[in-house]
Amino acid sequence: MRAMILKKTYDLSKTDSPLELTDWPKPEPKGNEVLLRVSRCGVCHTELDEIEGRAEPEFFPIIPGHEVVGHVEKKGPLANLRNIGDRVGVAWIFSACGECKQCRNGNENLCHNFRGTGWNAHGGYAEYMVVPETFTHSIPEVFSDAEAAPLLCAGAVGYRSLRLTKLQNGNNLGLIGFGASNHLVLKIAKHQYPDSKIFVFARNPVERKFATALGAEWAGDITDHSPEKLDALIDTTPVWKPVVEGLKNLDSAGRLVINAIRKENIDIKYLQNIDYSLHLWKEKEIKSVANVQRKDVRDFLEAASKIPIKPSFEEFKLEDANKALMEIKNSKIRGAKILKLK
């Protein structure tokens, strides 16, 4: 089968082609696994974290990709939940042990043996992949394969981030960065919290225009002061400066949720600019998001199908995965980027 593989970490200032198109052995499902014929796979900033070593994969070479939509082609001997031909999705959570303290407490996203799709297990930048059937997700009929792919990560982790803000209807919400995840957060937030105002911070004028077109109350630069104080903020950027800038816009008892698996260290000295009285005093909070649970994915797919939420996206051929990744690296983002495999 054709697959795009990552053989090692790379400095993307020195190469724009970290992934290699190769002929890879077609996997066989074992135990309760199913074999999927991949149709679409979303391209996520987390792949850049893997490539650049901030979230280095467990082994090399590895097939990245964790926003996967495909059809069940074959089942392992213990698989009995899915049927041949079923259309399913695979998200960032590839598996969890189900036995550790975190799993027993309902926090499988914090499992001590958590495996990430395309990180600790081969993912969807390929024509086929295997996955435990209990970690696949039914795709509502209202979505095409391409529409469903970004919902599995950008949508699901954005949905989890929105939950963690503890936003109440009528509260002001800020979104820092406006790519694949936050453009979906804006759509579902407007539905779930119709009386809330949403303020967007993005350095790219094109993204700011896109945000207002989708219904944002206001859109400004990362360093701008919002017209009103914010009760909650969701940051999806890969760097630290927006975090510090965002904190100054939080109201008392406000919460900033960081939706990123890793932060780049290129501007880590910016944290020295934190002023306790300006940025943190009056019981402001900072909370991180770690992975997603299956419940996040399934709840979001159900909610998105009822509204319905349709993501904006651009499609690329499998062999053009490097181009899609470099566009994300260089902030050429409008909605989601999707690899088309059939």
VOMI-425030 format. One record per residue: residue number from 1; residue in one letter; x, y, z of N, C-alpha, C, O in turn. Coordinates in steps of 0.2 Angstrom, whole numbers. Layout:
BEGIN
{NUM,'A',{X,Y,Z},{X,Y,Z},{X,Y,Z},{X,Y,Z}}
...
//
This chain:
BEGIN
{1,'M',{4,-6,0},{0,0,0},{4,6,0},{10,6,2}}
{2,'R',{2,12,-2},{5,18,-2},{4,21,5},{-1,21,8}}
{3,'A',{10,24,7},{10,27,14},{15,33,14},{20,32,11}}
{4,'M',{13,38,18},{18,43,19},{21,42,26},{18,41,31}}
{5,'I',{28,41,26},{31,39,33},{36,44,35},{39,48,31}}
{6,'L',{37,45,42},{42,49,45},{47,44,48},{46,40,52}}
{7,'K',{53,45,45},{59,41,47},{63,44,53},{66,40,57}}
{8,'K',{62,50,55},{66,53,60},{63,60,61},{59,63,57}}
{9,'T',{65,64,66},{63,71,67},{67,75,63},{73,73,61}}
{10,'Y',{64,81,61},{68,86,56},{67,93,59},{63,94,63}}
{11,'D',{72,97,57},{72,104,58},{68,107,51},{71,107,46}}
{12,'L',{62,109,52},{58,111,46},{61,118,43},{58,120,38}}
{13,'S',{66,121,46},{69,127,43},{74,125,38},{77,129,34}}
{14,'K',{76,118,38},{81,115,33},{78,110,28},{81,109,23}}
{15,'T',{72,108,29},{68,104,24},{61,106,24},{58,108,29}}
{16,'D',{58,105,18},{51,106,17},{47,99,15},{42,99,13}}
{17,'S',{51,93,16},{49,87,14},{51,82,19},{55,77,17}}
{18,'P',{48,82,25},{50,77,30},{47,70,29},{50,65,32}}
{19,'L',{41,70,26},{38,63,25},{40,61,18},{41,64,13}}
{20,'E',{40,54,18},{42,50,12},{37,46,9},{34,42,13}}
{21,'L',{35,46,3},{30,42,0},{34,35,-1},{39,35,-4}}
{22,'T',{31,30,1},{34,23,1},{29,18,0},{23,19,1}}
{23,'D',{31,12,-2},{27,6,-3},{27,2,4},{33,0,5}}
{24,'W',{22,2,8},{22,-1,14},{18,-7,15},{13,-8,11}}
{25,'P',{20,-12,19},{16,-18,19},{9,-17,22},{8,-13,27}}
{26,'K',{4,-20,18},{-3,-19,21},{-4,-23,27},{-2,-29,28}}
{27,'P',{-7,-19,32},{-7,-23,39},{-13,-28,39},{-17,-28,35}}
{28,'E',{-12,-32,44},{-17,-37,45},{-20,-36,52},{-16,-35,57}}
{29,'P',{-27,-36,53},{-30,-35,59},{-29,-41,64},{-30,-47,61}}
{30,'K',{-28,-40,70},{-27,-46,75},{-32,-44,81},{-34,-39,81}}
{31,'G',{-33,-49,84},{-38,-49,90},{-44,-45,89},{-48,-47,84}}
{32,'N',{-45,-39,92},{-51,-36,91},{-50,-30,86},{-54,-25,86}}
{33,'E',{-45,-30,82},{-44,-25,77},{-48,-26,71},{-50,-31,69}}
{34,'V',{-49,-20,68},{-52,-20,61},{-47,-17,56},{-43,-12,58}}
{35,'L',{-47,-19,50},{-43,-16,45},{-48,-11,41},{-53,-12,39}}
{36,'L',{-45,-5,41},{-49,1,37},{-46,2,30},{-39,3,30}}
{37,'R',{-50,3,25},{-48,6,19},{-49,14,20},{-54,16,20}}
{38,'V',{-43,17,20},{-44,24,22},{-46,28,16},{-44,28,10}}
{39,'S',{-51,33,17},{-54,37,12},{-51,44,13},{-49,47,8}}
{40,'R',{-51,47,19},{-48,54,20},{-45,54,27},{-46,50,31}}
{41,'C',{-40,58,27},{-36,59,34},{-34,66,34},{-31,69,30}}
{42,'G',{-37,69,40},{-35,76,41},{-28,77,43},{-24,73,45}}
{43,'V',{-25,83,42},{-18,85,43},{-19,90,49},{-22,95,49}}
{44,'C',{-15,89,54},{-15,92,61},{-9,95,63},{-3,92,61}}
{45,'H',{-9,101,67},{-3,104,69},{1,99,73},{7,99,74}}
{46,'T',{-2,94,76},{2,89,80},{7,85,76},{12,83,79}}
{47,'E',{5,84,70},{10,81,66},{17,85,65},{22,82,65}}
{48,'L',{16,92,65},{22,96,66},{26,95,72},{32,95,72}}
{49,'D',{22,94,78},{25,93,84},{29,86,84},{35,86,87}}
{50,'E',{27,81,81},{30,75,80},{36,76,76},{42,73,77}}
{51,'I',{35,79,70},{41,80,65},{47,84,68},{53,82,67}}
{52,'E',{45,89,72},{50,93,75},{53,91,82},{57,94,85}}
{53,'G',{50,85,84},{53,82,90},{50,85,97},{52,82,102}}
{54,'R',{45,89,97},{42,91,103},{37,86,106},{36,85,112}}
{55,'A',{34,81,102},{31,76,104},{33,70,99},{30,67,95}}
{56,'E',{39,68,101},{43,63,97},{39,56,97},{38,54,102}}
{57,'P',{38,53,91},{34,47,91},{38,41,95},{44,42,96}}
{58,'E',{35,36,97},{38,31,101},{43,27,97},{48,24,99}}
{59,'F',{42,26,90},{46,23,86},{46,26,79},{42,30,77}}
{60,'F',{52,24,75},{52,26,68},{54,20,64},{57,15,67}}
{61,'P',{52,20,57},{48,25,54},{41,24,57},{39,18,59}}
{62,'I',{37,29,56},{30,29,58},{25,32,53},{28,37,50}}
{63,'I',{19,30,52},{14,33,48},{10,38,52},{6,35,57}}
{64,'P',{10,44,51},{7,49,55},{-1,49,53},{-3,45,49}}
{65,'G',{-5,53,56},{-12,55,54},{-17,52,59},{-17,46,61}}
{66,'H',{-21,56,62},{-26,54,67},{-32,57,66},{-36,58,71}}
{67,'E',{-34,59,60},{-41,61,59},{-43,57,53},{-44,60,47}}
{68,'V',{-45,51,54},{-45,46,49},{-53,44,48},{-56,43,53}}
{69,'V',{-55,44,42},{-61,41,40},{-60,35,35},{-56,36,30}}
{70,'G',{-63,30,36},{-62,24,31},{-68,19,32},{-72,20,36}}
{71,'H',{-67,14,28},{-72,8,28},{-69,2,31},{-63,0,29}}
{72,'V',{-73,-2,35},{-70,-8,37},{-70,-13,32},{-75,-15,28}}
{73,'E',{-64,-16,30},{-62,-21,25},{-61,-28,28},{-63,-33,24}}
{74,'K',{-59,-28,34},{-57,-35,36},{-57,-34,44},{-56,-29,47}}
{75,'K',{-59,-40,47},{-60,-40,55},{-55,-45,58},{-54,-50,55}}
{76,'G',{-52,-44,64},{-48,-48,67},{-53,-54,70},{-59,-53,70}}
{77,'P',{-50,-59,73},{-54,-65,75},{-58,-63,81},{-63,-67,82}}
{78,'L',{-57,-58,85},{-61,-56,91},{-65,-50,90},{-69,-48,94}}
{79,'A',{-65,-47,84},{-69,-41,82},{-76,-43,81},{-77,-47,76}}
{80,'N',{-81,-41,84},{-88,-42,83},{-93,-36,83},{-99,-37,83}}
{81,'L',{-90,-30,84},{-94,-24,85},{-96,-21,78},{-101,-18,77}}
{82,'R',{-91,-22,73},{-91,-18,67},{-93,-23,61},{-91,-29,62}}
{83,'N',{-96,-21,56},{-97,-25,50},{-93,-23,44},{-91,-17,44}}
{84,'I',{-92,-28,40},{-88,-26,34},{-92,-21,30},{-98,-21,29}}
{85,'G',{-88,-15,28},{-91,-10,24},{-93,-4,29},{-95,1,26}}
{86,'D',{-93,-5,35},{-95,1,40},{-90,7,39},{-84,6,38}}
{87,'R',{-93,13,39},{-89,19,38},{-88,21,45},{-93,22,49}}
{88,'V',{-82,22,47},{-80,24,54},{-74,29,54},{-71,30,49}}
{89,'G',{-73,32,60},{-68,37,61},{-63,34,66},{-65,31,70}}
{90,'V',{-57,37,66},{-52,36,71},{-49,42,73},{-47,46,69}}
{91,'A',{-49,43,79},{-47,50,82},{-40,49,85},{-36,44,84}}
{92,'W',{-38,54,89},{-31,54,92},{-30,48,97},{-25,46,98}}
{93,'I',{-36,47,100},{-35,41,105},{-36,34,102},{-41,32,99}}
{94,'F',{-30,31,101},{-30,25,97},{-31,19,102},{-35,14,100}}
{95,'S',{-29,20,109},{-31,15,114},{-29,17,121},{-25,22,121}}
{96,'A',{-33,14,126},{-31,16,133},{-32,9,136},{-36,5,134}}
{97,'C',{-28,8,142},{-28,1,145},{-35,-1,148},{-36,-7,148}}
{98,'G',{-38,4,151},{-45,3,154},{-44,0,161},{-49,-2,164}}
{99,'E',{-38,0,164},{-36,-4,170},{-33,1,175},{-33,0,181}}
{100,'C',{-29,6,173},{-26,10,177},{-30,15,181},{-36,15,180}}
{101,'K',{-27,19,186},{-31,23,190},{-35,28,186},{-41,29,187}}
{102,'Q',{-32,31,181},{-35,36,177},{-41,33,173},{-46,36,173}}
{103,'C',{-40,28,170},{-46,24,166},{-51,22,171},{-57,23,169}}
{104,'R',{-50,20,177},{-55,18,182},{-59,24,184},{-65,23,186}}
{105,'N',{-56,30,184},{-59,36,186},{-62,40,180},{-65,45,181}}
{106,'G',{-63,37,175},{-66,40,169},{-62,45,165},{-64,49,161}}
{107,'N',{-55,44,166},{-51,49,163},{-46,45,158},{-40,45,159}}
{108,'E',{-49,42,153},{-45,37,149},{-40,42,144},{-35,39,142}}
{109,'N',{-41,48,144},{-37,53,140},{-30,54,144},{-25,56,141}}
{110,'L',{-30,52,150},{-24,53,155},{-21,46,156},{-17,45,161}}
{111,'C',{-24,41,153},{-21,34,154},{-14,34,154},{-10,37,150}}
{112,'H',{-11,30,159},{-4,29,159},{-1,25,153},{5,25,152}}
{113,'N',{-5,22,150},{-3,18,144},{-7,21,138},{-8,17,133}}
{114,'F',{-8,27,138},{-12,30,132},{-8,29,126},{-2,30,126}}
{115,'R',{-11,27,120},{-8,27,114},{-11,32,109},{-17,32,108}}
{116,'G',{-7,36,106},{-10,41,101},{-9,38,94},{-4,35,92}}
{117,'T',{-15,39,90},{-15,37,83},{-9,41,79},{-9,47,79}}
{118,'G',{-5,38,75},{0,41,72},{6,43,76},{10,47,74}}
{119,'W',{6,41,83},{11,43,87},{14,37,91},{20,36,91}}
{120,'N',{10,33,94},{12,27,97},{9,21,93},{11,15,94}}
{121,'A',{6,22,87},{3,17,83},{3,20,76},{1,26,75}}
{122,'H',{3,16,71},{3,19,64},{-4,22,63},{-9,19,65}}
{123,'G',{-4,28,59},{-10,31,58},{-13,31,51},{-12,26,47}}
{124,'G',{-16,37,49},{-20,37,42},{-17,40,36},{-21,41,31}}
{125,'Y',{-11,42,36},{-7,44,30},{-5,38,26},{0,37,24}}
{126,'A',{-10,34,25},{-9,28,21},{-16,25,18},{-21,27,20}}
{127,'E',{-15,21,14},{-21,18,11},{-25,13,15},{-31,12,15}}
{128,'Y',{-22,10,20},{-25,6,25},{-22,7,32},{-16,9,33}}
{129,'M',{-26,5,37},{-23,5,44},{-27,0,48},{-33,-1,46}}
{130,'V',{-24,-2,54},{-28,-6,58},{-29,-2,65},{-25,2,67}}
{131,'V',{-34,-4,68},{-36,0,75},{-41,-5,79},{-45,-8,76}}
{132,'P',{-40,-5,85},{-45,-8,90},{-52,-6,88},{-53,0,88}}
{133,'E',{-57,-10,87},{-63,-8,85},{-67,-4,90},{-71,0,88}}
{134,'T',{-65,-5,96},{-69,-1,102},{-66,6,102},{-69,10,105}}
{135,'F',{-61,8,98},{-59,15,97},{-60,18,90},{-57,22,88}}
{136,'T',{-65,15,87},{-68,18,81},{-74,21,82},{-78,20,87}}
{137,'H',{-76,26,78},{-82,30,79},{-87,30,73},{-84,31,67}}
{138,'S',{-93,29,74},{-98,29,69},{-99,36,66},{-99,41,70}}
{139,'I',{-99,37,59},{-99,44,56},{-106,45,54},{-109,41,50}}
{140,'P',{-110,50,57},{-116,52,55},{-117,53,47},{-112,56,44}}
{141,'E',{-123,51,45},{-123,51,37},{-123,58,35},{-122,59,29}}
{142,'V',{-125,63,39},{-125,70,36},{-118,72,34},{-118,77,30}}
{143,'F',{-113,69,36},{-106,71,34},{-103,67,29},{-104,61,28}}
{144,'S',{-100,71,24},{-96,67,19},{-89,65,23},{-88,67,28}}
{145,'D',{-85,61,19},{-79,58,22},{-75,64,24},{-72,65,29}}
{146,'A',{-74,69,19},{-70,75,20},{-72,79,26},{-68,82,29}}
{147,'E',{-79,80,26},{-81,84,32},{-80,81,38},{-79,85,43}}
{148,'A',{-81,74,39},{-80,71,45},{-73,71,48},{-72,71,54}}
{149,'A',{-68,71,43},{-61,70,46},{-59,75,51},{-57,73,56}}
{150,'P',{-60,82,50},{-57,86,55},{-61,86,61},{-59,89,66}}
{151,'L',{-67,84,61},{-72,84,67},{-69,79,72},{-70,80,78}}
{152,'L',{-65,74,69},{-62,69,74},{-57,71,78},{-55,68,84}}
{153,'C',{-53,77,77},{-48,79,81},{-49,87,82},{-51,89,88}}
{154,'A',{-49,91,77},{-50,98,78},{-56,99,81},{-57,104,85}}
{155,'G',{-61,96,79},{-68,97,82},{-69,94,89},{-71,97,93}}
{156,'A',{-66,88,90},{-67,84,96},{-63,88,102},{-66,89,107}}
{157,'V',{-57,89,100},{-53,92,106},{-55,100,107},{-54,102,112}}
{158,'G',{-58,103,102},{-61,109,103},{-67,109,107},{-68,113,111}}
{159,'Y',{-71,104,106},{-77,103,110},{-75,101,117},{-78,104,122}}
{160,'R',{-70,97,118},{-67,96,125},{-65,103,128},{-66,104,134}}
{161,'S',{-61,107,124},{-58,113,127},{-64,118,129},{-64,121,134}}
{162,'L',{-69,118,125},{-75,122,126},{-78,120,133},{-80,124,137}}
{163,'R',{-79,113,134},{-82,111,140},{-78,113,146},{-80,115,151}}
{164,'L',{-71,113,145},{-67,114,151},{-67,122,153},{-64,123,158}}
{165,'T',{-69,126,148},{-69,133,150},{-75,134,155},{-74,139,159}}
{166,'K',{-79,130,156},{-85,131,160},{-89,137,158},{-92,140,163}}
{167,'L',{-90,138,152},{-93,144,150},{-101,143,151},{-104,138,151}}
{168,'Q',{-104,149,153},{-111,149,154},{-114,154,148},{-111,158,146}}
{169,'N',{-120,152,146},{-123,156,141},{-123,164,143},{-126,165,149}}
{170,'G',{-121,168,139},{-121,175,140},{-114,177,142},{-112,183,142}}
{171,'N',{-109,173,144},{-102,174,145},{-99,176,139},{-100,173,133}}
{172,'N',{-93,180,139},{-89,182,134},{-84,176,133},{-80,174,138}}
{173,'L',{-83,174,127},{-78,169,125},{-73,172,120},{-75,175,115}}
{174,'G',{-67,171,121},{-61,173,117},{-58,166,114},{-57,161,117}}
{175,'L',{-56,167,107},{-53,162,104},{-46,164,101},{-46,169,97}}
{176,'I',{-41,161,103},{-34,163,101},{-31,159,96},{-31,153,97}}
{177,'G',{-30,161,90},{-29,157,84},{-35,155,81},{-40,154,84}}
{178,'F',{-35,155,74},{-42,153,71},{-40,148,65},{-42,150,59}}
{179,'G',{-38,142,66},{-37,137,61},{-43,132,62},{-48,133,63}}
{180,'A',{-41,126,61},{-45,120,60},{-50,119,66},{-56,118,66}}
{181,'S',{-47,120,72},{-50,119,78},{-55,124,80},{-61,123,81}}
{182,'N',{-52,130,81},{-56,136,83},{-62,138,79},{-66,141,81}}
{183,'H',{-61,137,72},{-67,139,68},{-73,134,69},{-78,136,68}}
{184,'L',{-71,128,71},{-77,123,73},{-79,125,80},{-85,125,82}}
{185,'V',{-75,127,85},{-77,129,92},{-82,135,91},{-87,135,94}}
{186,'L',{-80,140,87},{-85,146,86},{-92,144,83},{-97,146,86}}
{187,'K',{-92,139,79},{-98,137,76},{-102,133,82},{-108,135,82}}
{188,'I',{-99,129,86},{-103,125,91},{-105,130,97},{-110,129,100}}
{189,'A',{-100,135,98},{-102,139,104},{-107,144,102},{-111,145,107}}
{190,'K',{-108,146,96},{-114,150,94},{-120,147,95},{-125,150,96}}
{191,'H',{-120,140,94},{-126,136,94},{-128,135,102},{-134,135,104}}
{192,'Q',{-123,133,106},{-124,131,113},{-125,137,117},{-128,136,122}}
{193,'Y',{-122,142,115},{-122,148,120},{-124,154,115},{-120,159,114}}
{194,'P',{-130,154,113},{-133,159,108},{-132,167,111},{-132,171,107}}
{195,'D',{-132,168,118},{-131,175,120},{-124,177,122},{-123,182,124}}
{196,'S',{-120,172,120},{-113,174,122},{-109,178,116},{-111,176,110}}
{197,'K',{-105,182,117},{-101,186,112},{-94,182,111},{-91,180,116}}
{198,'I',{-92,181,105},{-86,178,104},{-81,183,100},{-83,186,95}}
{199,'F',{-75,183,103},{-70,187,101},{-64,183,99},{-62,179,102}}
{200,'V',{-61,185,93},{-56,181,90},{-50,185,89},{-50,191,88}}
{201,'F',{-44,181,91},{-37,184,91},{-33,180,86},{-32,174,87}}
{202,'A',{-31,183,80},{-27,180,75},{-22,185,72},{-24,191,71}}
{203,'R',{-16,183,71},{-11,187,68},{-13,188,60},{-10,193,57}}
{204,'N',{-16,184,57},{-17,184,50},{-24,188,48},{-29,185,51}}
{205,'P',{-23,193,44},{-29,197,43},{-35,193,39},{-41,194,40}}
{206,'V',{-32,188,35},{-37,183,32},{-41,179,37},{-47,178,36}}
{207,'E',{-38,177,42},{-41,173,47},{-46,177,51},{-51,175,53}}
{208,'R',{-44,183,52},{-49,188,56},{-55,189,52},{-60,189,54}}
{209,'K',{-54,190,45},{-60,191,41},{-64,185,41},{-70,186,41}}
{210,'F',{-61,179,40},{-65,173,40},{-69,172,47},{-75,170,47}}
{211,'A',{-66,174,53},{-69,174,59},{-76,178,59},{-81,176,62}}
{212,'T',{-75,184,57},{-81,188,57},{-86,186,52},{-92,187,53}}
{213,'A',{-84,183,47},{-89,180,42},{-93,174,45},{-99,173,43}}
{214,'L',{-90,171,50},{-93,165,53},{-97,167,59},{-100,163,62}}
{215,'G',{-97,174,61},{-101,176,66},{-98,179,72},{-101,180,77}}
{216,'A',{-91,180,72},{-87,182,78},{-90,190,79},{-91,193,74}}
{217,'E',{-90,192,85},{-92,198,87},{-87,203,85},{-88,209,83}}
{218,'W',{-80,201,86},{-75,205,84},{-69,201,83},{-68,195,85}}
{219,'A',{-64,203,79},{-58,200,77},{-52,205,77},{-52,210,74}}
{220,'G',{-47,203,81},{-41,208,81},{-35,204,81},{-35,197,81}}
{221,'D',{-29,207,82},{-23,204,82},{-21,201,89},{-25,202,93}}
{222,'I',{-16,197,89},{-15,193,95},{-13,198,101},{-15,197,106}}
{223,'T',{-10,204,99},{-8,208,104},{-14,213,106},{-13,218,110}}
{224,'D',{-19,213,103},{-24,218,104},{-28,217,110},{-28,211,113}}
{225,'H',{-31,222,113},{-36,222,119},{-43,221,116},{-45,224,111}}
{226,'S',{-46,216,119},{-53,215,117},{-57,220,119},{-56,223,124}}
{227,'P',{-63,222,115},{-67,227,117},{-71,226,124},{-72,231,127}}
{228,'E',{-71,220,126},{-74,218,132},{-70,213,136},{-67,209,132}}
{229,'K',{-70,213,142},{-67,208,146},{-70,201,145},{-76,200,143}}
{230,'L',{-66,196,145},{-68,189,143},{-68,184,149},{-64,185,154}}
{231,'D',{-74,180,149},{-74,175,154},{-71,169,153},{-69,165,158}}
{232,'A',{-69,168,147},{-65,162,145},{-61,163,139},{-64,167,134}}
{233,'L',{-56,159,138},{-52,160,132},{-50,153,130},{-48,148,135}}
{234,'I',{-49,151,124},{-46,145,121},{-41,147,117},{-42,150,112}}
{235,'D',{-35,144,118},{-29,146,114},{-27,140,110},{-26,134,113}}
{236,'T',{-26,140,104},{-24,135,100},{-18,136,96},{-16,132,91}}
{237,'T',{-14,141,98},{-8,142,95},{-2,138,97},{-2,135,103}}
{238,'P',{4,137,93},{9,133,95},{14,137,99},{20,134,101}}
{239,'V',{13,143,101},{19,147,105},{16,150,111},{10,150,112}}
{240,'W',{20,154,115},{19,156,121},{16,163,121},{12,165,126}}
{241,'K',{18,167,117},{16,174,117},{9,175,117},{6,179,121}}
{242,'P',{5,172,113},{-3,173,113},{-6,171,120},{-11,174,122}}
{243,'V',{-2,166,124},{-5,165,131},{-4,171,135},{-9,173,139}}
{244,'V',{2,174,135},{3,180,139},{-2,186,137},{-5,189,141}}
{245,'E',{-2,187,131},{-6,192,128},{-14,191,130},{-17,196,131}}
{246,'G',{-16,185,130},{-23,183,131},{-25,184,138},{-30,186,140}}
{247,'L',{-20,183,143},{-22,183,150},{-24,190,152},{-28,191,156}}
{248,'K',{-21,195,148},{-23,202,150},{-30,204,148},{-33,209,151}}
{249,'N',{-33,200,144},{-40,201,142},{-45,197,146},{-51,198,146}}
{250,'L',{-43,193,151},{-47,189,155},{-50,193,161},{-47,197,164}}
{251,'D',{-56,192,162},{-60,195,168},{-58,191,174},{-55,186,174}}
{252,'S',{-60,194,180},{-59,191,186},{-62,184,186},{-67,183,183}}
{253,'A',{-58,179,189},{-61,172,189},{-61,169,182},{-64,164,181}}
{254,'G',{-58,172,177},{-59,169,170},{-54,163,169},{-49,162,173}}
{255,'R',{-55,159,164},{-51,153,163},{-48,153,156},{-52,154,151}}
{256,'L',{-42,152,156},{-39,151,149},{-37,144,148},{-34,141,152}}
{257,'V',{-40,141,143},{-39,134,141},{-34,133,135},{-35,136,130}}
{258,'I',{-28,130,136},{-23,129,131},{-24,122,128},{-24,117,130}}
{259,'N',{-26,123,121},{-28,117,117},{-22,116,112},{-22,118,107}}
{260,'A',{-17,113,115},{-11,111,111},{-7,105,115},{-6,106,121}}
{261,'I',{-5,101,111},{-1,95,114},{6,97,116},{9,95,121}}
{262,'R',{9,102,113},{15,105,115},{16,112,113},{12,114,108}}
{263,'K',{20,116,116},{22,123,114},{29,123,112},{33,120,115}}
{264,'E',{30,127,106},{37,128,104},{40,133,109},{37,137,112}}
{265,'N',{47,132,109},{51,136,114},{54,142,111},{58,145,114}}
{266,'I',{52,144,104},{55,149,101},{54,156,105},{58,160,104}}
{267,'D',{49,156,108},{47,163,112},{46,162,119},{42,165,122}}
{268,'I',{49,156,122},{48,155,129},{50,160,134},{47,161,139}}
{269,'K',{55,164,132},{57,170,136},{51,175,137},{51,179,141}}
{270,'Y',{46,175,132},{40,179,133},{37,178,140},{33,183,142}}
{271,'L',{37,172,143},{34,171,149},{37,175,154},{34,176,160}}
{272,'Q',{43,178,153},{46,183,158},{42,189,159},{42,193,163}}
{273,'N',{37,190,154},{33,196,153},{27,196,158},{23,201,158}}
{274,'I',{26,190,161},{20,189,165},{20,193,171},{25,193,175}}
{275,'D',{15,198,172},{15,202,178},{9,199,182},{3,199,180}}
{276,'Y',{11,197,188},{6,194,192},{-1,198,193},{-6,195,192}}
{277,'S',{0,204,194},{-6,209,195},{-10,209,189},{-17,210,189}}
{278,'L',{-7,210,183},{-11,211,177},{-13,204,174},{-19,204,171}}
{279,'H',{-9,199,174},{-11,193,170},{-14,187,175},{-18,183,172}}
{280,'L',{-13,187,181},{-15,181,185},{-19,183,191},{-23,179,193}}
{281,'W',{-19,189,194},{-22,190,200},{-30,190,199},{-32,190,193}}
{282,'K',{-33,190,204},{-41,190,204},{-43,183,202},{-48,182,198}}
{283,'E',{-40,178,204},{-42,171,203},{-43,169,196},{-47,165,194}}
{284,'K',{-38,171,191},{-38,169,184},{-35,162,184},{-31,160,189}}
{285,'E',{-37,158,180},{-35,151,179},{-32,149,172},{-34,152,167}}
{286,'I',{-27,145,172},{-24,142,166},{-25,134,166},{-23,131,171}}
{287,'K',{-28,131,161},{-29,124,161},{-27,121,155},{-29,124,149}}
{288,'S',{-24,116,155},{-22,112,148},{-27,107,146},{-30,104,151}}
{289,'V',{-27,105,140},{-31,100,137},{-26,94,136},{-21,95,132}}
{290,'A',{-27,88,138},{-23,82,136},{-27,77,133},{-31,74,136}}
{291,'N',{-26,77,126},{-29,71,122},{-36,72,122},{-39,77,124}}
{292,'V',{-40,67,120},{-47,67,120},{-49,60,123},{-46,55,122}}
{293,'Q',{-55,60,125},{-59,53,127},{-63,51,121},{-65,56,117}}
{294,'R',{-65,45,121},{-70,43,116},{-76,46,116},{-80,48,112}}
{295,'K',{-78,48,123},{-85,52,124},{-84,58,121},{-89,61,118}}
{296,'D',{-79,62,121},{-78,68,118},{-80,68,110},{-83,72,107}}
{297,'V',{-77,63,107},{-77,62,100},{-85,61,98},{-88,64,94}}
{298,'R',{-88,56,102},{-94,54,100},{-100,59,102},{-104,60,98}}
{299,'D',{-99,62,107},{-103,68,109},{-103,74,104},{-108,76,102}}
{300,'F',{-97,75,102},{-96,81,97},{-99,79,90},{-102,83,87}}
{301,'L',{-98,72,88},{-101,70,82},{-108,71,82},{-111,73,77}}
{302,'E',{-111,69,87},{-119,69,88},{-121,76,88},{-126,78,84}}
{303,'A',{-118,80,92},{-120,87,92},{-119,91,85},{-123,94,83}}
{304,'A',{-113,90,82},{-112,93,76},{-117,90,70},{-118,94,66}}
{305,'S',{-119,84,71},{-124,82,66},{-131,85,66},{-134,85,61}}
{306,'K',{-132,87,72},{-139,89,74},{-140,97,72},{-145,99,70}}
{307,'I',{-134,100,72},{-134,108,71},{-136,109,63},{-140,113,62}}
{308,'P',{-133,107,58},{-126,103,58},{-121,108,57},{-121,113,54}}
{309,'I',{-115,106,59},{-108,110,59},{-105,106,53},{-103,101,53}}
{310,'K',{-103,111,48},{-99,108,42},{-93,112,42},{-93,118,41}}
{311,'P',{-87,109,43},{-81,112,43},{-79,115,36},{-81,112,31}}
{312,'S',{-75,120,36},{-72,122,30},{-65,118,29},{-62,117,34}}
{313,'F',{-64,116,23},{-58,112,22},{-55,113,15},{-58,115,10}}
{314,'E',{-49,111,14},{-45,110,7},{-42,103,7},{-39,101,11}}
{315,'E',{-43,100,1},{-41,93,0},{-34,93,-4},{-33,97,-8}}
{316,'F',{-30,88,-2},{-23,87,-5},{-23,80,-7},{-26,75,-3}}
{317,'K',{-19,78,-11},{-17,71,-13},{-12,68,-7},{-9,72,-4}}
{318,'L',{-12,62,-6},{-8,59,-1},{-1,61,-2},{3,63,3}}
{319,'E',{2,61,-8},{9,63,-10},{10,70,-9},{16,72,-9}}
{320,'D',{5,74,-7},{6,81,-6},{5,83,1},{4,89,3}}
{321,'A',{6,78,6},{5,79,13},{10,84,15},{9,88,20}}
{322,'N',{16,84,13},{22,88,15},{19,96,13},{21,100,17}}
{323,'K',{16,97,8},{14,103,6},{9,106,11},{9,111,13}}
{324,'A',{4,101,13},{-1,103,17},{2,105,24},{0,110,27}}
{325,'L',{7,101,26},{10,102,33},{14,109,33},{14,112,38}}
{326,'M',{17,110,27},{21,116,27},{17,122,27},{18,128,29}}
{327,'E',{11,122,24},{6,127,24},{4,129,31},{3,135,33}}
{328,'I',{3,123,35},{1,124,42},{7,128,46},{6,132,50}}
{329,'K',{13,125,44},{19,128,48},{20,135,46},{22,139,51}}
{330,'N',{18,137,40},{19,144,38},{12,148,39},{12,154,36}}
{331,'S',{8,146,43},{1,149,45},{-3,151,39},{-7,156,39}}
{332,'K',{-3,146,33},{-7,147,28},{-13,143,29},{-14,137,26}}
{333,'I',{-18,145,33},{-23,141,36},{-30,145,35},{-31,151,36}}
{334,'R',{-35,141,32},{-42,143,32},{-46,137,33},{-47,133,28}}
{335,'G',{-48,135,39},{-51,129,40},{-46,123,40},{-41,124,43}}
{336,'A',{-48,117,38},{-44,111,39},{-41,109,32},{-43,111,27}}
{337,'K',{-36,105,33},{-33,102,27},{-33,95,27},{-32,92,33}}
{338,'I',{-35,92,22},{-37,85,22},{-34,81,16},{-33,84,10}}
{339,'L',{-31,75,18},{-28,71,13},{-34,66,10},{-38,63,13}}
{340,'K',{-34,66,3},{-39,62,-1},{-35,56,-3},{-31,56,-7}}
{341,'L',{-38,50,-1},{-35,44,-3},{-39,39,-8},{-36,35,-11}}
{342,'K',{-45,41,-8},{-49,38,-14},{-55,42,-15},{-59,40,-20}}
//
